[in-house]
Amino acid sequence: MSQPTFSSPTPAPGSRAIAANALRKAGLIDQDAKMRDVARGRRNAISLNGTPMTEKVIDLWKEWVSRRWNPEAKFLNLERLNEDDFLKRHRLLSPALPEAIKEAQVVFKIASKLKPEVETISLAHNGLSSGRMMSPMAHYLPKLANLSLEGNRLGNWKEVDYISGKRMKLTELRELVLIGNPMRELEYKNNRAQQYKSEIARRFPSLEILDGEPVARVGFDAPSTSNGASSRPHRIPTTFSWNMEPSFIAGVDGTIVSNFFMRYFPLFDNQRGALLDVYAPDATFSFSANTAIPPRARIEGLHVSKEFPNQRKLEWPPWLSGGLGGSRNLGRMAGGLQKLSQSLHLGSDQVVKAMADLPGTRHDVAGTPEKFSVDAFPLKQGERTNLLITVHGQFAELPSQGIRSFDRSFVLALAPEGSRAKQSGWDVVILSDQLVVRAYSSHEAWRPGPMRVQAGDLLPSAGLQQALAPLPEPQRSLMQELVLRTRLNLQFAEDCLKNNDWDFDRALANYEEVKANLPGDAYLPQDAFLP
C-alpha cells in the first residue's frame, strides 16, 4: 500500500514522514528503528497511573516531545511509539498503549504549549484499536488541521467518535488519513467507499482531504432573492411525515388478541355456524364491498399479474347482494331506509346467518403473519371498558382462489362467567363486527418504515435510515426529503441545506442550479433506496 500524504502548501522532498506535502520538512528521528523487546519495555516502564509526576519525569516527557517536534513544519510526529528507544531507555510508558491514557493526556498538554501551534500530528502505525487515547486531543489542540491514523487497527465508527463527538470534536480538521484501518478497508472491500467517505465527511464538516484525495464538495450558494415572482419549485413531499409503524397492541395482554384471531379465522373459514357462541346476544355485524381497484394495485398491475392468475375469476355480486342484506356501502348503493336496516344484522343468530351467506374464504393467519396488521387498545364505552381491535389483511376467496384485501374492526368485551362464550372456551365476546372487503392491494402498504406519497417515489433503505437516525429533528426529516428528491449523498445534501439555512425550497432550487456540475459520487447508489 502506498504511503498517504498530507497536502500542506509547504512541501519538503526527502522526508519519510506520512505528511509528505505538509510534513516533508520534519526529518525528526530514525524511522527505521526496529522494535526491540517491547514486552520488556512494557513491564519496566514508568506509568503515571500510580507513579508521582516528579519534575524529572515531566522534564523527560518535555524532552521527548521536543525530539519529535518540527516547529518549521508545525508537525508533531507520534508514529510507532511502541518502538521508541527514548521511552524504553527512561522507562516511560508508550502513550499508544491502552493503559496509558494519562501519558497521552500529558503529551497532548505539553504539545498545546508548543510554539508555533501544532497543525499536524501523525499517530500512524501505533496498533491503536481504540480511539480513547485521542480523546484529550481536541481539548488541548482544538485547531489541529491535519491528522494521520494510518496503519492502526481502528475497527468501527465509535473509535472515530472520540475526536468527532459533540463534546470533543476537531472542528478545524482539514485532512485525515485512515488508510490501513479495518473500518476503512472493510468498507472499500464491500464496495461501500462512497458511504465511508460520506460518513467521515458528515463527522468532520471542515474536512477537505481524506486519505490523500480531495473531499468532493460543490458550493451550494443560497440563491439571491428577487423582487419578481418566485421561481422556486413547489415542495411536494415524497414521504409522509410519520413512518408506518408495526402492529400496535397496548393496554391489553397480547395473547388475548392472538388467541382470539387464531381461533376465530379458522372457524370463519371452515365452520361459521360454530361462531354463534362468541357473538354477544345483542351483537351487531355489517359488511361493505369496495369494488374500486386501489391506485397502488392498479399501478403495479396486481389485478392482471401472472403472479395472481385467479384474480380475473373473482366476482363482486356475491358481496354486493349477499349476506342476507347486501353491502352496507350506503354512499354508493341505493335503497334508502330499507337498505339501511337490512344491511345491519342484530343479534348473534342473525349475525351468523348473514356470514353464512357470504362467499367462502381462507385466511392464512398462521402461515404468513406479515400479511396482516393488527392494532388493539382499550375503548371506553359508557361505564364499561371494552377492547377495539382492527385488522388489515388478505384472504383467498373460494372456490376461485383469487385474493382480496380486507379491513375488519371488532369491539370485544371480556366473556362473563357462565356465558355461552365462556362455556365454549372463549376469553371474549364480540359486541360489534364491521367488515370491509376490497380489491387486492399488497401488504407492502403497512410494511414498517417510510410511506410513499405517490407511486414511484423513492423510499430510503434500512441502511440509509440508520445513517440519518442520529440527526436531530427537523434536520433529519429535511435531509431525508432532499435525499429522496435528488439522490444526493448525505454529505452533499447536508451542504446544500446548511448553505441555504435549512430552507428546503431554497436548497432544492439551489440543487437544480448546480446539478449539472456535480460529480457522479455526489449521488447515492441505487441500493440506498427501496425498490
N, C-alpha and C positions, 0 to 999 in steps of 0.2 A: 504494500500500500504506500503510495507516495506521501511524503511529508506535507501536512497542511501549512498554509501560510496565512499570516495576517496581512492586512493591506494598508499599512501605515504609509504616509506620503514621504517618509524619510528612509528609503532603502539603504542597506549597507551590505553589499555582497560579501560572502565568505563565512558568515556566522552560521552555526548549526542550530541555532535556536528556532523553535517552531514558529516564531513570529515573523520569520522571513522578511517581509517588507517593513513591518513596524519595528522589528527587533534585531535586524541583522548587525546592528552596532553593538549588540550585547557582549559576546565573546567573554563570558564570565568565568567558566570553570571547564575542566576537562570532562566533556560529556561521555567519553569512552571508558570512564572508570567502571570497573566491573564490581558486582555485588560480592562482598566478602563477609561471610559469617554473619548474615542478617539475624539469624536466630540468636546468636550470642550477643549481638548488639541490643536486641530487644530485652534480653534477660538482665543485662547490666546497665541499661540506660536509666538516667535520672528522669523521673516523671514528676510533673508538678502536682499530680494527684497524691499528695502525701509528703512531698518534699518542700521545705520552706523556700520561698522565692528570694534567695540571697542576692546581694548586689553582684556577686561574682557570676551567678547564673544568669542574671539579667544582662550583664556585660557580654557573656558568651553568646546569648541569643542576638544581641545587637550586632556583635561582630559577625555572626553567621549571616544575618540578614544583609549586612553591608557587603559581604563577599558575593552575594547573589543579586545585588542591586546594580543596575546600569542606569545612572541618572541621565546620561545623554539620550538614551532611548526611552527613558521613563518606564523601564521594564524590570519586573521582579521575577527572576527565574526560580520557580519552585518545582522543577521537574525532578523525577527519580530520587525523592527524598530518602527512601529506604536504603539507598546505596551511598549516602553522603558520608565521606570519611571524617569530616569535621564533627558531625553529630556522634559518630561512633567513638571517635577519639576522646570526646568530652562527655561521653555517656549521656547525651541528650536524646530524649525520645523523639522519633521522627513524627512531625505533625500530621503525616499522612496515615498513621496507624489509627484504627478505630477507637482505641482507648486514649488517644492524645488530643482530645477536644480542647483542653486548656492550653496545650502547647500551640495549637493552631490559632487560638484566640490571641496569645501573646505575640505570635508572628505578625498577624494582621494589625494588631495595635501598634507594634513597632513600625510596620510599613506605613501606617497612617501619619507618622511623624517625618517620613522621608521628604526631602526637597530635591527637585520639584515633585509634585504629586504623582503618585503611581498611576499610570494609564493602562498598563498591560501586565497581566500575570499569566504565567503558564504553570498549570498543575498537571501537565501531561505525564503519562507513564508512571503513575503512583499506585496503581492497583486499587483505586478508590471504587468501592462497591456501594458506598453511601455518600450522599451529599452533605451529611451532617457537619463535617469539618469546615464546609464553606459558609455555614450559617452566619458567622460573625463578619463575613466579608463585606456585605452591603452596609453594615453598621459603621465599620471603620474606613471603608473605601467606597463611598457612595457614588463617586464619579468615575469608577473604573470603566474603561472604554473597550478593552479587548481581553478576552479570557479564552485560554485553551484548556480543554479537558480531554485531549486526545489520548487514546490508548489506555483508558481506565476501564472499569467494569460496571459502570452505571447501567442498571437493568430496567428501570421503569421511570415514569414521569415524576413520581413523588420525590425522587432524588434531585431532579432539576428544580423542583419547587422550593428547595432550601434557599435558592437565590432568585426565584421568580414569584415567591408568595407575596401576599398583600403587605405583610409587615417588613420582610427582609428582601426587598426587590432591588435589583441592579437597574435602576430606571434609565441610566445613560449608556448602557452596554451597546456598543456599536458592532462588535464582531465576536462570534462564538464558534469554537471548534469542538465537535463531539465525535469526530471520526474515530472508529475503533471501539466505541462503546456498544454493548449489546442492544441497548434501547434504540440506537440509530441503525445498526447493521440489520437487525431483525425487520425493521420497517422497510428498508431497501430490499431485503431478500423476499419479502412478501408483496412487493410491488406497491408499497404504500408510502413511497418517497414524498409525494405531494402532501399527504396527510401529516407526515412527520414535519415537513417544512412549515405547514400552516400552523401546526400545534406549537412549534417553537416560536414562530412569529407572533402568535397570539399571546404567549407568555412574556415575550420581550418586544414590546411595540417599537422600541427605538432601534432595533437590530437592523443593520444594513448588509452584513456579510455573515453567511452561515456556511461552515465547512469549506471556506475558501471561495464560495460562489455568492454573487450578489443576491440579496433578498429582493425578489421581483416586486416592485411596487409601482403603480401608476398613480400620479397625483390626481386625487378626486377633489377638485376645487369647487366650492359651492357656486352654483350658477348665479350670475349677477341678477339683481332684481330689476324689474322693468315696470314702467307705468302702464304698459299695454295689457291686453288680456293674457291671462296665464296660459302658458303652453304646456304646463306640467301634466303628465299623464294621470288620468283618473285612477285612483287606487281601487283595484278590485281584489280583495283577499283571495288567496288560493286555498287557504285552510280556515276552518272555523277557529274562533278564539279559544275554545276549550277542546281538549282531546276527548276522543271516545275512551271511556273507562271500562274496566272489566265489570262483570256482573256485580251488583251491589246488594248485599244482604245485611241488614242492620236491625238491631233490636229484637232479634228472634234467633233461636238455635237453627243453624243451617241444616241440621239433619232433619228437622221437621219439614223443611221445604223439599229437600232431596227425596226423602221417603215418600212424600205426597206425590211428586211427579213420577217417581219410579213405579208407583202402583197405579196412578191414575191413567197415564197414557197407554200402557198395555191393555187396560180394560176398555178404554175408549176405542182402541183399535180392534179389539177382538170380542168384547162382550159388554156392550154399552149398558145393557139391562142390569148388569152387576153394579153399576154406579148409583143405583137408586138410593142406597143407604147413606152415601156420602153427601148427598144434597139435603139441605135442611127442608122441613115440610113447607116452608114459605120461601124457598129459594127462587131466584129468577134466572132465566137464560135467554140470550138473544144472540143472533149471529148476523153478519153482513158480508156481502161479497163485493170486493173492489176489482172490477174486471180490467181496469186500465193497466197497461204494461208499464212498470216503473221506468223512469228515464235511464237509470243505471243499467237495467236489464236490456232495454232497447238498444242502447249504445253498444253494449257487449254482445248483443245478438243472442241472448240466452234462450229466447223462445224459439229460435230456429237452429240452435247449436247442435252439432253432431254429438257433442258430449251429453246432450239430453234428448235422445231420439224420440222419447214418448210425449214431448210437450205438445205436439200437434194433435194428439189423441184426446187431450183434455177438453171438456165441455163445461160451460158455465150454467146452463139451465137447471141442472140438479141443485145448484147452490142458490140460484136466484128464486126458484119457486118451490124448492124442497123444504124439509124441516117443519112441515105442518103449519106453514105461515109465511115462508119465504124470507128472503133477505130483508134485514131491517135498515138498509141503506136508504133512509127516508128522504135524503136530499136528492136522490136520483130516481126514485121509484114512486109512481102514483099510487093512490089508494086511500089517501086521507085517513080519517079516524079509524076506519075498519082495518086498514093495513097496520096502523099504529098498535091496535090491540091484538091482532092476530100474530104479529111477529115478536111479541113479548110473552114468554112462557112462564107461568106462575105455578109453583109447587113442584115437588120432586117428581111426581108421576108425569106431569106434562113436560117437564124438562127432559126426562129420559126418552119419552115417546118422540119428542122433536129431534133429539140427537140420533135416534134410531133411524129416522127418515133421511138423514144426510148421507152422502157418499162415504164409502169405506176409506180408511186411512191407515198409514203405518208411520209412526213417529220413532225414529231411531235414537231415543234419548240416551240409551246406554252405550251405543257404539261410537257416536260422533258428537260428544258434548260441545265441541267448539261451534257447532251449527245452531246452538241455542244460547240465548242471552236471557238472564233472569235477574229481576230486581224484586226485592221483598223488604217490607218495613211495616211497622205498626201504623194503624189508621184509627183515629178516634172517631167513633160514631155514637153520638149521644153520651150515655153513661158507660158504654162498652168500648173496649179497645180491641179491634179486630186486626187482621193481617191482610194487607194488599200485596198480591203477587202479580207481576206482569211477566210474560214470557214471549219472546220472539224466536221464531224458528222456521222449520220447514217439515213437510211430510210428503210421503208418496201417496197419491190418490189411487184407489183401487176401483176397477181392475186395470186401468190404463198404465199404471206405474209412472205417470207424469208427476212432476214435482211442483208443489205450491208452497208459497210462504204463508205464514200466519202470525197474528198477534192475539194473545189471549190474556184477559185480566180476570183474576179471581179475588173475591173478598172472602176470607176464611175466618172462622171462629173456632176456639177450642171445643172439641166434641164433649158435650155434657155427659156426666156419668149416667149410665142407664139408657142413653140414646141408641138408636139403631146404628149410627156411625161408630159409636164406641164399642158396641157389642160385636160389630163386624171388623174391629181391629184398626179403625181409622183414628188418628190423633186429632183430626179437624173435621169440621163440616163446611160445606160450600154454601155461602149465603147469596152470592152473585157470581155469574159467569158470563162474560162477553167475549165472543169470538169474531175475529175479522180474518177472512180468507182473501189472499191476494195472489196476483200473478207472481211467479217465482222471481226473487231477486237475491243474489248471492249473500251468504252470511258474512262476506267481507265487509258489509255495511257496518257491523258492530265489532270488527276487529279492533282491539285496543290500540290507541295511537291517534295521530292527527287525522282529521276528516277532510276529504276533498270538498271544495265548494262546487266545482264543476268537473265533469268528466274530462280526463286528460291533464288535469292539474297535477303537478308533482307532489309527492309526499316524501318526507325525509326517512331514510333508513334508520334502523336502530342505532347504528354507529354514529350517524350524523346527529341524532337526537342526544346521544350520550355526550358528544363533543360540545353541544350547545347547552347542556344541562347546568354547568357551573355558572353560566352568566346570570346576572340578576335581571328581574323584570324592570322596565319593559324592554331592555336591550335584547333579551333572549328572543322575544316574540318578533321584534323588528328584524333581528339578524335572520331568524328562520324565514320570515316572509321574503326578505330580499334574496336570500339564497335560493328559495324555491322559484322566485320570479326570474332570476338571472343565471342561476347555476354557479355564481361566483363562489370561490372557496372562502373559508372563514376569515382569512387574513384580508382579502380584498373587500369582502362585504363589510368588515368592521371599519376598514379605512374609509370606505365610501360613506358609511353612516356617520362616523366621527367627524369627517370633514364637512358634513352637511348638518351638524348639530343634532344628529339623530332624528332629523325630519325625513320620514320615509319618502314622501313625494319628491322632495328635493334630491334625495340620494338616487332615486330611480331615474329622475330626469338627468342627473349628472352621469349616471351609468350609460344612458343612451347616447350622451355626447362623446364619451371616451371609449366605448366598447370596441370600436374599430382598431384602437391602438393597444388593446390588452393582449398579453401573450397567452399562448394556449394553456400554460399551467396556472393561469388565473382562475380556471374553472374546475369544478369537481368532476370526478369520473362518474359514469352512469350508475355504478353500483352504490353511490352515495344516496340514491333515491329508490323508493319502492317502485315496482313495475306498475 
